[in-house]
Amino acid sequence: MKYTQLGRTGLKVSRLVLGTMNFGPQTDEADSHAIMDAALGAGINFFDTANVYGWGENKGRTESIIGNWFAKGGDRRDKVVLATKVYGNMADGDTPWPNHDKLSALNIRRAVDASLKRLQTDYIDVYQFHHIDRNTPFEEIWQAIDVLVQQGKILYVGSSNFPGYKIAQANEVATRRGGTIGLVSEQCLYNLAERRAEMEVIPAAQEYGLGVIPWSPLHGGLLGGVIKKEAQGGRRASGRAADSLANSTIRAQIQSYEDLLDKHGVEPGEAALAWLLTRPGVTGPIVGPRTAEQLASALRAVELELSEELLSGLDEIFPGPGPSPEAFAW
């Protein structure tokens, strides 16, 4: 496994991030534990989750699965850089209860303690804001975070799904307050088929020293060789991938992508991950394997070297927006 610093921090993390969103809803606890063991054995030390994972009446279940894995011992917790998130409503029942969601100081305090209990740990390495909260000022958010850092409950803070201007606003307020390190990472939707983050989010992250953690690196399976798998009688596309392939223009684009990689003898899913690892500012993409083979495929991507010819071909099929502001101003 290869490692890098998380943004401007001294924290060293693996260039693949283990996503755990499937743990509970799609992967049972025993298999989830086996995947985490395999990931740790392969050198992946950066695990990502969220308090709402498990979803619906099972929200919090994913953190509990991870906590039970930590409880097995064997230095599991000490070896893991643990990231979780706060924002979604965690109140019981279908009707949201006030102050059980978003980023008020009250909810942040409540959510941290609940996550620590489920995760069976006394600290969170990277505590991430899952979304922007338009109603809570960053002065209040950072005040709550400062207390949690002083208490030793969290070490670093990251954002997720933030626009560029909110990354800037958050860190400018942190600077004015003094003594607050501010955001050190941004987790955003970014892949070959979805490159809008290059316009504002990634430039802002680079300017303020945030590591970029792309989620959905295969764009819901669209970049994982979906057409080839269909032709071979394998699993058919579903969800976002199926919706996209219903568009004849997108289907032709994905066919060109798969043909290009077939020409170079590279597996689509591995190429999509390897491409992200070449992008400026990227710490590592989040991979959410449901099986051991999917994890093995992701690991191969770390060692995959993409030729300049192949990189140019990928840019032709999936052109990025270009540098900001020239892409939209000139």
Secondary structure in CASP SS format (residue, H / E / C, confidence):
PFRMAT SS
TARGET T0000
AUTHOR 0000-0000-0000
METHOD secondary structure of the structure
MODEL  1
M C 1.00
K C 1.00
Y E 1.00
T E 1.00
Q E 1.00
L C 1.00
G C 1.00
R C 1.00
T C 1.00
G C 1.00
L C 1.00
K E 1.00
V E 1.00
S E 1.00
R C 1.00
L C 1.00
V E 1.00
L E 1.00
G E 1.00
T C 1.00
M C 1.00
N C 1.00
F E 1.00
G C 1.00
P C 1.00
Q C 1.00
T E 1.00
D C 1.00
E H 1.00
A H 1.00
D H 1.00
S H 1.00
H H 1.00
A H 1.00
I H 1.00
M H 1.00
D H 1.00
A H 1.00
A H 1.00
L H 1.00
G H 1.00
A C 1.00
G C 1.00
I C 1.00
N C 1.00
F E 1.00
F E 1.00
D E 1.00
T C 1.00
A C 1.00
N C 1.00
V C 1.00
Y C 1.00
G C 1.00
W C 1.00
G H 1.00
E H 1.00
N H 1.00
K C 1.00
G C 1.00
R H 1.00
T H 1.00
E H 1.00
S H 1.00
I H 1.00
I H 1.00
G H 1.00
N H 1.00
W H 1.00
F H 1.00
A C 1.00
K C 1.00
G C 1.00
G C 1.00
D C 1.00
R H 1.00
R H 1.00
D H 1.00
K H 1.00
V C 1.00
V E 1.00
L E 1.00
A E 1.00
T E 1.00
K E 1.00
V E 1.00
Y C 1.00
G C 1.00
N C 1.00
M C 1.00
A C 1.00
D C 1.00
G C 1.00
D C 1.00
T C 1.00
P C 1.00
W C 1.00
P C 1.00
N C 1.00
H C 1.00
D C 1.00
K C 1.00
L C 1.00
S C 1.00
A H 1.00
L H 1.00
N H 1.00
I H 1.00
R H 1.00
R H 1.00
A H 1.00
V H 1.00
D H 1.00
A H 1.00
S H 1.00
L H 1.00
K H 1.00
R H 1.00
L H 1.00
Q C 1.00
T C 1.00
D C 1.00
Y C 1.00
I E 1.00
D E 1.00
V E 1.00
Y E 1.00
Q E 1.00
F E 1.00
H C 1.00
H C 1.00
I C 1.00
D C 1.00
R C 1.00
N C 1.00
T C 1.00
P C 1.00
F H 1.00
E H 1.00
E H 1.00
I H 1.00
W H 1.00
Q H 1.00
A H 1.00
I H 1.00
D H 1.00
V H 1.00
L H 1.00
V H 1.00
Q H 1.00
Q C 1.00
G C 1.00
K C 1.00
I E 1.00
L E 1.00
Y E 1.00
V E 1.00
G E 1.00
S E 1.00
S E 1.00
N C 1.00
F C 1.00
P C 1.00
G H 1.00
Y H 1.00
K H 1.00
I H 1.00
A H 1.00
Q H 1.00
A H 1.00
N H 1.00
E H 1.00
V H 1.00
A H 1.00
T H 1.00
R H 1.00
R H 1.00
G C 1.00
G C 1.00
T C 1.00
I C 1.00
G C 1.00
L E 1.00
V E 1.00
S E 1.00
E E 1.00
Q E 1.00
C E 1.00
L E 1.00
Y C 1.00
N E 1.00
L C 1.00
A C 1.00
E E 1.00
R C 1.00
R H 1.00
A H 1.00
E H 1.00
M C 1.00
E C 1.00
V H 1.00
I H 1.00
P H 1.00
A H 1.00
A H 1.00
Q H 1.00
E H 1.00
Y C 1.00
G C 1.00
L C 1.00
G E 1.00
V E 1.00
I E 1.00
P E 1.00
W E 1.00
S C 1.00
P C 1.00
L C 1.00
H C 1.00
G C 1.00
G C 1.00
L C 1.00
L C 1.00
G C 1.00
G C 1.00
V H 1.00
I H 1.00
K H 1.00
K H 1.00
E H 1.00
A H 1.00
Q C 1.00
G C 1.00
G C 1.00
R C 1.00
R C 1.00
A C 1.00
S C 1.00
G H 1.00
R H 1.00
A H 1.00
A H 1.00
D H 1.00
S H 1.00
L H 1.00
A C 1.00
N C 1.00
S H 1.00
T H 1.00
I H 1.00
R H 1.00
A H 1.00
Q H 1.00
I H 1.00
Q H 1.00
S H 1.00
Y H 1.00
E H 1.00
D H 1.00
L H 1.00
L H 1.00
D H 1.00
K H 1.00
H H 1.00
G C 1.00
V C 1.00
E C 1.00
P H 1.00
G H 1.00
E H 1.00
A H 1.00
A H 1.00
L H 1.00
A H 1.00
W H 1.00
L H 1.00
L H 1.00
T C 1.00
R C 1.00
P C 1.00
G C 1.00
V E 1.00
T C 1.00
G C 1.00
P C 1.00
I E 1.00
V E 1.00
G C 1.00
P C 1.00
R C 1.00
T C 1.00
A H 1.00
E H 1.00
Q H 1.00
L H 1.00
A H 1.00
S H 1.00
A H 1.00
L H 1.00
R H 1.00
A H 1.00
V H 1.00
E H 1.00
L C 1.00
E C 1.00
L C 1.00
S C 1.00
E H 1.00
E H 1.00
L H 1.00
L H 1.00
S H 1.00
G H 1.00
L H 1.00
D H 1.00
E H 1.00
I H 1.00
F C 1.00
P C 1.00
G C 1.00
P C 1.00
G C 1.00
P C 1.00
S C 1.00
P C 1.00
E H 1.00
A H 1.00
F H 1.00
A H 1.00
W C 1.00
END
